[in-house]
Amino acid sequence: MTARKLLAAALLAVISVPAAASVQVIGSSSARLCYEAADSALTPSADDLGRCNTALRDEALSRADMVATHVNRGILFMRRGLTERAIADFDMAIAMDPAQAEAYLNKGAALMRQENAGDALPLFTASLERNTMRPELAHYGRAMANETLGNVREAYNDYRRAAELSPEWQEPRVELQRFRVVRR
């Protein structure tokens, strides 16, 4: 497995953990169940995706809940290995609400899975600029994209920032151990 594939797999594993970048929906609707599936550590089922589809097709969702449901369904698609469908949902969420930070974060993760660090990098930055709820994941993803692109200093700085933002999270610390800082 290439270094780029390893980095993409690591990011997908991190972003696919519960509450990685899902968007909360309030209530007891199918949209809420879609959110709960995106927020869960369990592998999403076809029923979980069906709930998202039902919400988007049949429920009178507010614009915010519709955007959130696209992000959440995209997460489920990504976790099931349906990357193109995930990207389509993230794109729909961005088109409906260009300020939706989690859509940028998750699309960046999906592009890393496709070994497209060049297109993923600005998406991680966009998620930070839009105040993502998980800035540590955005810094980690951006670090991996930068490292893949040969931007070692930027990668190191983002791994370090991810570690600062989430001191209990081990992955950024593990990545930082591979670097050697030389002061000139």
NUTOR-913362 format. One record per residue (C-alpha): chain; x, y, z. Coordinates in Angstrom, 1 decimal. Layout:
N
PT chain      u      v      w
PT     A      X      Y      Z
...
***
This chain:
184
PT chain      u      v      w
PT     A    0.0    0.0    0.0
PT     A    1.4    3.4   -1.0
PT     A    2.1    6.1    1.6
PT     A   -0.7    8.1    0.1
PT     A   -3.2    5.2    0.5
PT     A   -2.1    4.7    4.1
PT     A   -2.7    8.4    4.9
PT     A   -6.1    8.3    3.2
PT     A   -7.1    5.1    5.1
PT     A   -6.0    6.7    8.3
PT     A   -8.0    9.8    7.7
PT     A  -11.1    7.8    6.7
PT     A  -10.8    5.8    9.9
PT     A  -10.5    8.9   12.0
PT     A  -13.3   10.8   10.3
PT     A  -15.5    7.7   10.3
PT     A  -15.5    7.5   14.0
PT     A  -18.7    8.5   15.9
PT     A  -19.5   12.2   15.9
PT     A  -16.6   12.8   13.5
PT     A  -18.4   15.5   11.5
PT     A  -22.1   14.6   11.5
PT     A  -24.6   17.4   11.7
PT     A  -27.2   17.2   14.4
PT     A  -30.9   17.1   13.6
PT     A  -33.5   17.6   16.4
PT     A  -36.7   15.6   16.7
PT     A  -37.9   12.1   16.1
PT     A  -37.9   12.1   12.3
PT     A  -36.1    9.9    9.8
PT     A  -33.7   12.8    9.5
PT     A  -32.9   12.4   13.2
PT     A  -32.4    8.7   12.8
PT     A  -30.1    9.4    9.8
PT     A  -28.0   11.7   12.1
PT     A  -27.9    9.0   14.8
PT     A  -26.6    6.5   12.2
PT     A  -23.9    9.0   11.0
PT     A  -23.0    9.6   14.6
PT     A  -22.7    5.9   15.5
PT     A  -19.6    3.7   15.7
PT     A  -21.6    0.9   14.0
PT     A  -21.3    0.1   10.3
PT     A  -24.2    1.8    8.6
PT     A  -26.9   -0.5    7.2
PT     A  -29.0   -0.2    4.2
PT     A  -31.9    0.7    6.6
PT     A  -29.8    3.6    7.9
PT     A  -29.4    4.9    4.3
PT     A  -33.1    4.3    3.7
PT     A  -34.0    6.5    6.7
PT     A  -31.9    9.3    5.2
PT     A  -33.5    8.8    1.8
PT     A  -37.0    8.9    3.4
PT     A  -36.2   12.1    5.2
PT     A  -35.0   13.8    2.0
PT     A  -37.8   12.5   -0.1
PT     A  -40.9   12.5    2.2
PT     A  -40.3   14.9    5.2
PT     A  -40.9   18.6    5.3
PT     A  -37.4   19.4    6.4
PT     A  -36.1   22.9    7.2
PT     A  -33.3   24.0    4.9
PT     A  -30.8   23.5    7.7
PT     A  -32.1   19.9    8.4
PT     A  -32.0   19.1    4.7
PT     A  -28.4   20.3    4.5
PT     A  -27.6   18.3    7.6
PT     A  -29.2   15.2    6.2
PT     A  -27.2   15.4    3.0
PT     A  -24.0   15.6    5.1
PT     A  -25.1   12.7    7.3
PT     A  -26.1   10.5    4.4
PT     A  -22.8   11.4    2.7
PT     A  -21.0   10.1    5.8
PT     A  -23.0    6.9    5.7
PT     A  -22.1    6.5    2.0
PT     A  -18.5    7.1    2.7
PT     A  -18.4    4.6    5.5
PT     A  -20.0    2.0    3.2
PT     A  -17.3    2.7    0.5
PT     A  -19.6    4.6   -1.9
PT     A  -17.3    7.6   -2.2
PT     A  -18.8    9.1   -5.3
PT     A  -22.2    9.1   -3.8
PT     A  -20.8   10.6   -0.6
PT     A  -19.1   13.4   -2.6
PT     A  -22.4   14.1   -4.4
PT     A  -24.2   14.6   -1.0
PT     A  -21.4   16.8    0.3
PT     A  -21.6   18.9   -2.9
PT     A  -25.4   19.2   -2.5
PT     A  -24.9   20.4    1.1
PT     A  -22.3   22.9    0.0
PT     A  -24.6   24.2   -2.8
PT     A  -27.5   24.6   -0.4
PT     A  -25.4   26.2    2.4
PT     A  -21.9   27.3    1.5
PT     A  -21.2   28.0    5.2
PT     A  -21.7   24.3    6.2
PT     A  -18.3   23.5    7.5
PT     A  -18.8   19.7    8.0
PT     A  -19.6   19.3    4.3
PT     A  -16.2   20.6    3.4
PT     A  -14.5   18.5    6.1
PT     A  -16.2   15.3    4.9
PT     A  -15.7   16.0    1.2
PT     A  -12.0   16.5    2.0
PT     A  -11.9   13.1    3.7
PT     A  -13.7   11.5    0.7
PT     A  -11.2   13.1   -1.7
PT     A   -8.3   11.8    0.4
PT     A   -9.8    8.3    0.1
PT     A   -9.6    8.8   -3.7
PT     A   -6.0    9.8   -3.3
PT     A   -6.8   13.4   -4.4
PT     A   -4.8   15.4   -1.8
PT     A   -4.6   18.4   -4.1
PT     A   -8.3   18.9   -4.2
PT     A   -8.8   17.9   -0.5
PT     A   -6.3   20.4    0.9
PT     A   -8.4   23.5    0.3
PT     A  -11.5   21.8    1.6
PT     A   -9.9   21.2    5.0
PT     A   -8.9   24.8    5.1
PT     A  -12.5   25.8    4.1
PT     A  -13.9   23.8    7.0
PT     A  -11.6   25.5    9.4
PT     A  -12.5   29.0    8.0
PT     A  -16.2   28.1    8.5
PT     A  -15.6   27.0   12.1
PT     A  -16.0   23.2   11.9
PT     A  -17.2   21.5   15.0
PT     A  -14.1   19.2   14.7
PT     A  -11.1   21.4   14.0
PT     A   -8.8   18.7   15.2
PT     A  -10.0   16.5   12.3
PT     A   -9.6   19.3    9.8
PT     A   -6.0   20.0   10.9
PT     A   -5.3   16.3   10.8
PT     A   -6.8   15.9    7.3
PT     A   -5.0   19.0    6.1
PT     A   -1.7   17.6    7.6
PT     A   -2.1   14.4    5.7
PT     A   -2.9   16.2    2.5
PT     A    0.1   18.5    2.9
PT     A    2.3   15.6    3.7
PT     A    1.1   13.8    0.6
PT     A    1.9   16.9   -1.5
PT     A    5.3   17.2    0.0
PT     A    4.6   20.2    2.2
PT     A    6.4   18.8    5.2
PT     A    6.5   22.0    7.4
PT     A    2.8   22.6    6.9
PT     A    2.0   19.0    7.7
PT     A    4.0   19.1   10.9
PT     A    2.3   22.3   12.0
PT     A   -1.2   20.8   11.4
PT     A   -0.4   17.5   13.1
PT     A    0.9   19.6   16.1
PT     A   -2.3   21.7   16.1
PT     A   -4.5   18.6   15.9
PT     A   -2.6   17.2   18.9
PT     A   -3.1   20.5   20.8
PT     A   -6.8   20.7   20.1
PT     A   -7.4   17.1   21.2
PT     A   -4.8   16.1   23.8
PT     A   -6.3   12.7   24.4
PT     A   -6.3   11.7   20.7
PT     A   -3.2    9.6   19.9
PT     A   -3.1    9.6   16.1
PT     A   -1.6   13.1   15.7
PT     A    1.0   12.3   18.3
PT     A    1.9    9.1   16.5
PT     A    2.3   11.1   13.3
PT     A    4.4   13.8   15.0
PT     A    6.9   11.1   16.1
PT     A    8.0   10.6   12.5
PT     A    9.2   14.2   12.2
PT     A   12.5   15.6   13.3
PT     A   12.6   19.3   13.8
PT     A   15.9   21.0   12.9
PT     A   16.3   24.7   14.0
PT     A   18.5   26.8   11.7
***
